[in-house]
């Protein structure tokens, strides 16, 4: 249902599952205080900019008045005012330019950008030096998010502040809740990403939640493409038929309505100023409410719904209901009564609520009560009167108010001939709401005037009678307070009225200050209105204007379609990566050939290690890294390649001095002005003093620095360079000699193998294999790895079951021996009675188990059992075969698999039963590593997605660059996964679950500790290097080998 809401509206935002992002707390408070300062500081500029825009609108309006006026005598006065306005405009622009603009806003993109002056001012106020060096690099991003929170996102429109129960304590706490722009409902539990949510929390002074990070994401389009069949229904899909076809390959079929639509959709009513629009809306609500018609007012935000509610109460004391994100729990009750006599409902985006408003019935007594309550009839009105008497009673009551401009008093209205009074009222209403000219109105009869008023639909008093139901009154009247970005949403709002052939009407009120009009229709519409001679306070209603507004909506729809298409195109990269990653993860979860996967990783890692350590450039690379650590400078490895120890040290010191001199020259430009530079920088003596002291230990005499001119700049630069050069010359570089040795690469490879795989391959063996044309270093290492893993396959289950038995024996020796005997029978096919187990020393028992495990590996029992099981076609026979062999049969799911999937499932089941301890260990290592690496990868891809647009400046296609960079990052992630997995499989072990004494059951269910990996059926945990107590791998792997044997796993 409402398929366009899901497949189109929601498709602009990817579906995201998020988790915690950082251990540290970013500096949101600093960013918020800086943003508040900049917003306040920009007020003078913003006020002048508003005056400039107002003057431009006045000029266009006066030009239109001069063209359109019929009274030629007013033209000189208009021309005088136009000349004054044109003369005033340059002055206003000059005054505006005297003030500083610190940031720019793009309201249609909901973004804010700091100008150069804004960055300089923020740096000055913060007092922590440049935002673009060292530990301050996070502040520009945080500050832009804080600016968006302060200047772009509005409370009670984009979000509300409401009490939400805390997840841990259950105590209600003030929280930021996002409001769905399409439905108006609060989206509890959702957060904006990238620090924006936290910036808004700082702005509203509520508790700042930890920043979230994407752990899984998919676009709506790609999510629904995974279904074999898609279908849906909605009343407003036709305008998006092209997108349904292009994206989802779905055709839109229009089904005729059950009954013809009787609703009257009036043209938009347009105003120059928003305040005039709101006054007109309240007047229209009053006019329809007085007669008794129910009214639905659709607003675009919580803030505006509450504002119009206040206006109704203050100006006309009209009772009404409000339905927005704050009252969404009352939705059913409010909607139920919305079609009753005189009901007024103000709803935020009623469009998305998918509800039918049923029109009510009422008695004469109820109608009389309503008219008396609204002051529309005198106390003499009774239910026995005829329609004519009712009309006369009402007209005589309202005439003094309606005809106040004509000077009709209360007594005069009571005594005047009714036919004359009725004609005066009809002419008055026709003058205000029809297209008739004054002459046409004067020449028309009462019945002709009624027919004209019927066409317009803005008045019902001319047809007042004893109505029996709301349908006869004209049905539900819908008022749209502004146009939505999408025509579909407007159509849905209109569609609340006139259901199932009922009567109804709708009208939208628009002003040039509405968000949509400001962004997409301002200039064009202003020219049109100028030609029509429109000025402040006027309202214009014309089909041209409605079409102009629809053109603006089409622009937004086209932009939104491009956004959705863009998201989909960018997501193609992630879609391929998701398919590959989740396919690999599913293989691990099912236990299919997990050992083979690990050895694929071992072979790839060995190839990478040999390629890196035995590369001729490796010693120079390590020397450059060593120089960076010791001297904090960047040196190209090519400049150190092939040098002996002495010349390498000399080169490093010389290049370090060149590098630090360049850094000093660039950074001084942040604090001292440079003559001839395009970027103006104010002299910051305090910041310069702090930087010189922290970086170089130099105390500058800021009192002697007056203007920061060229002479002073050169003096400071020379002083800093002298201090830096002295520090470089004094630094000890004693380890440089090791990088010049010819055997350095082989020695480091030998250390890496020992550290990573826990076995020895000497540097001499590596050098010999490298020189031997018939043998590869790779084969030497992998053969040893397979041999070592074979030992692990024998020892790992033996160690595990012996530890388990000894732990159980402390509480139940007989049960422990029975468990060991059953395990030996199922796993090894040998009989062990309790007496044998009891009399055999644990060390001997362990050796016997290892020996039997070795025999199974030598006989390739696993492969033979898999072949036998796959050959069995009947599920019951297969179940009996496995139960006899391992004590457990097939799972229920395996009975319903397709033939294509059955063999893989049997393979996984046999492997899981044959080597459960080791396969569970392998699965835990792989799943934990895959999941944490994927989370890190998604974060990096998010950062890439945000910044890739700047590649267009270099004349490259951002989408192509994103695909190229994304693929490179994915390959890097897979390499890190291989590194981490191979780091752990030879070192970590699976610890048996701790046995505990029986205890009473807890009164409430206990949450699983965060450290215990999900899916661990045996309750075990991984222990060993690289894992924390709970079994989680480290957050980040070491990525590059360090000189002198330091690196991953050290």
C-alpha positions, 0 to 999 in steps of 0.5 A, a space after each residue: 500500500 502507498 507504494 510510491 511513498 516507499 519506492 520513491 519518497 524513501 529512496 532518497 535516503 539509504 537504509 542504514 543499520 548503525 552502531 557506535 562510532 568512536 571511543 573518544 568524544 568529538 568537540 561538539 560543544 566547541 563547534 556549537 559555540 563557534 557556530 552560534 558566534 558566527 550566526 550572531 556575527 552574520 546578523 548585520 549582513 543578513 539584515 542588509 541582504 534581506 533589505 536588498 531583496 525587498 528593494 528588488 521586489 519593490 522595484 519589480 512591483 512598481 514596474 508592473 504597477 506602471 504598466 498595468 494602472 488604468 489611472 494615468 494620474 498615478 503614474 508620476 507618483 509611481 515613477 517617482 517611487 520607482 526612481 527612489 527605489 532604484 537609487 536606493 538599491 546600490 546604496 543598500 548593496 554598498 551597506 551590505 558589503 560593509 558587513 562580513 559574510 561568514 558563511 553561505 547557505 544552500 537551503 535546497 541542499 540543506 547545506 552550509 559552507 564557511 567562507 574564508 572570513 568565517 574560518 578566520 573568525 572561528 580560528 580567532 575565537 577558538 584560540 587554538 591555532 589553525 583548523 587545518 593542522 594536527 589535532 584540529 583537523 576535525 573542527 571544520 567538519 564539526 563546525 559546518 555541521 553545527 552551522 547546519 544545525 543552527 541556520 538550516 534545521 528548524 525545531 518543530 519542522 525538521 525535528 521536535 524535542 520530546 521525552 523518550 524513555 532511556 534504553 538502559 534506565 527506562 527514565 524519560 529524557 528530553 531527546 531530539 526526534 526527527 520528523 518524517 518530511 513525507 508523513 509528518 510522523 516522529 521517527 523515534 530511534 533514528 538519528 542523522 549521521 555524520 555528527 549532525 544529530 549531535 550538533 542539533 542536540 548541542 543546539 537544543 541543550 539536550 544530552 548528546 548521544 554517542 555518534 553513530 556509524 554505519 555498520 550495514 547499508 543498502 539503497 531502497 532501490 537495491 533492497 527491493 530489487 532483491 525480490 523476484 516480484 514487486 507490486 503495489 497500489 497508490 492513488 498517485 503513481 502516475 506522475 512517477 511512471 517513468 521512474 518506476 519503469 527506469 529504476 524498478 522495471 515496473 509499469 504503472 496501470 491506472 485503474 478508474 475510480 469506483 465513482 466519478 470524482 465530484 471534488 472541486 479543486 480551485 486554483 492556487 491563491 498567491 500572495 507576496 508576503 507570508 503574513 498575508 497568506 496566513 491571514 487569508 487562510 484563517 479568514 477562509 477557515 472562518 468562512 467555511 466553519 461558520 456555515 458548518 463545513 468540516 475543514 482539513 488544513 494541511 501544513 508542512 511542519 509542526 511549527 506552522 500547525 501550532 502557529 495557525 492553531 494559535 491564530 484561529 483561537 486568538 482571532 475567531 475563537 474557533 475550536 479545532 484539533 491538531 494532528 502532528 508529530 507531537 500528537 501522533 498517538 491521538 491520530 485515530 480519534 482525531 481523524 474519526 471526528 474530522 468529517 463532522 459538522 463544523 470540524 476543523 483539523 490542522 494536520 502536518 502532512 496528512 498526505 501520508 496518513 492513508 486515512 478516510 475521513 467519513 462525512 457525518 450526518 446531523 439533525 436540525 437541532 445540531 445545525 441550529 446550535 452550531 449557527 447560534 454558537 458561531 453568531 450566524 443566526 438570531 435566537 429566534 431561529 427554530 427547527 420548524 422554520 422553512 429554508 426561506 425563513 432560515 435564510 432570512 434569519 441568518 442574513 439579517 443577523 450577519 448583514 451588519 458585519 458583512 455590509 459594514 463598508 456600505 454603512 448598513 446598521 443593525 436596525 437598518 438590516 432588521 427593517 430593510 426589505 429582505 429581497 433588497 438585503 439579500 441582493 446587497 449581500 450577494 453583490 458583496 460576496 460576488 465582488 470579493 470572490 468572483 471574476 465578475 466586473 462591477 458593472 456585471 455584478 450590478 446588472 446581475 439578478 440574485 439567481 445569476 449571482 448565486 450561479 457565479 458564486 457556485 462556480 467559485 466555491 469560496 462562499 456557501 452562505 448564498 445557498 444556506 438551507 436546512 442541510 441534513 448532512 455534511 455531503 449536502 453542505 459541500 463535503 470536506 474542504 481541504 486547505 493547503 497552506 503551501 505547496 509540497 516539493 512533490 505534486 503527489 503529496 499535494 494530490 494526496 492531500 487533496 484526495 482526503 476530500 471527495 472520497 467515493 464520489 462525495 462532494 468536496 473542495 480544495 485550495 492551496 495558498 501560496 506566497 513568494 516567501 514559501 520555501 519552494 517558491 524561494 528556491 525554484 520559482 522566485 524570479 520567474 513568478 516575480 516577473 509575472 506578478 510585476 506584469 499583473 501589477 501585484 503589490 503587498 496585501 494583494 491576492 491573485 488567483 489564476 490558472 497561469 499561477 497554478 501552472 507556474 507553481 507546478 513547474 517549480 514542483 517539476 523542477 524539484 521532482 526532477 532534482 529529487 529524481 536525479 538525487 535518487 538516481 545518483 544514489 543508485 549509481 554510487 551504490 552500484 560499487 557497494 552493491 558489488 562489494 555487498 554481494 561478494 562480502 555477504 556471499 563470503 560471510 554466508 559461506 563461513 556461517 554455513 561452515 562450507 570449506 572454511 579450512 580451504 578458505 583459511 589456506 587461501 588466505 595463508 597463501 595470499 598473505 605469504 605471497 604478499 609478505 614475500 613480495 614486500 620483504 624481498 622487494 629491492 625497494 624494501 630497505 629504502 622504504 624502511 629507512 624512510 619510515 625510520 627517518 620519519 619516526 625520528 625526524 618527523 619528515 617525509 623522504 622519498 625512498 627512491 632517494 635512499 635506494 642503493 646507498 651505504 650507511 654513511 651516505 644514507 645518513 647524510 642524505 636523510 639529514 639534508 632532506 629532513 632540513 629541506 622538508 622542515 624549511 618548507 613546512 615552516 614557510 607554509 605554516 607561517 602563512 597561516 599566522 603572518 600576512 604574505 605580500 602579493 598573496 591572493 588570500 588575506 590573512 590577519 596577523 595572529 601573534 598569539 597563535 604564532 607564539 603558541 605554534 613556535 613553542 609547541 613545535 620547535 621549543 622556540 620562545 618568540 618575543 611577540 612584543 617585537 612583532 608589530 605588523 607581521 611584515 616581510 622583514 619580521 616574517 623572514 626573521 622569524 623563519 630564520 629563527 625557527 629554521 635554525 632551531 629545527 636544523 640544530 635538532 636534526 643534527 643532534 638526533 641520533 640515527 644509529 640504526 641506519 646501518 642495518 638498512 644497508 645490509 644486503 640480507 636485510 629483507 630476508 632477515 625481516 621476512 624470517 622474523 615476520 614468519 616467526 611472529 605471524 605463524 609461530 614457526 621458524 624459517 631462517 634467513 639462510 633458508 630463504 636466501 637459498 630458496 630465492 637463489 634456487 631456480 627449482 624451488 620457490 620461497 613461497 613453497 617453503 613457507 606454505 609447506 611448513 604452514 600446512 604441516 604446522 596447521 596439521 599439528 594444530 588440527 590434532 592438538 586443538 580438539 585434544 586440548 579442548 576436550 581434555 580441558 572440558 573433562 577436567 573442568 567437569 570432573 571437579 563437580 561431576 567426575 562420573 559425568 565427565 568420564 561419560 562425556 569423554 567416552 561419548 566424545 571419543 566414540 563419536 569423533 574417533 570411533 573408539 570405545 573408552 569406558 570410565 575405568 580406562 579413562 580414570 586409570 589413564 594419566 591425562 597426558 597419555 590420554 591426550 597423546 592417544 587422542 592426538 594419535 587417533 586424530 592424526 590417523 584420521 587426517 592421514 586417511 582423509 576420513 573427512 573427504 571420504 565421509 563427505 563423498 559417502 554422504 553426498 551419494 545418499 539421495 534419501 534424506 532419512 537414510 542420510 540422517 541415519 548415516 550421520 547419526 550413526 557416525 557422529 551421534 547427530 543427523 541432518 537439520 530440518 532445513 536440509 530436508 527442503 533444499 533444492 538439489 543444487 544447494 543440497 550437496 553444499 549443505 551436506 558438505 557443511 554439515 559433515 565438516 561441522 560434525 567431524 571437526 566441530 571444535 576447530 571449525 567453530 574456532 575458525 568461524 568465530 575468528 572469521 566472522 569477528 574479523 569480517 564484521 569489524 573490517 566491514 564496519 570500518 570499510 563502510 565508514 571509509 566509503 562514507 568519507 569517500 562518498 562525501 569528498 569525491 565530488 571535489 574530483 570534478 575540479 580536476 576535470 575527472 568524473 566523480 562517479 568513475 573515480 568513486 568506483 576506482 577508489 571504492 574498488 581499491 579500498 575494498 581490495 585493501 579491506 580484504 587484504 587486512 582481513 587476510 592479515 588479521 585472520 592468518 595472525 590469529 589462526 596459529 595463535 589463538 585458542 578456544 577456551 571451554 565455557 566456565 562451569 558454574 554451580 547451580 543457582 536460582 533462576 534470575 527473575 528477569 532475563 539477562 542480556 548477553 554480555 557484549 564480549 561474547 560473540 553471537 552464534 557461539 553454540 558452545 558458549 566458548 570464547 576465543 583467547 590469544 594474542 589480538 583478542 580482548 577478554 570477551 573475544 572481540 578482535 582489535 579495532 584496527 590492524 597494523 597495516 604497514 610493516 615497521 623497520 626492525 621487525 615491528 609490525 602486525 601482531 607484535 
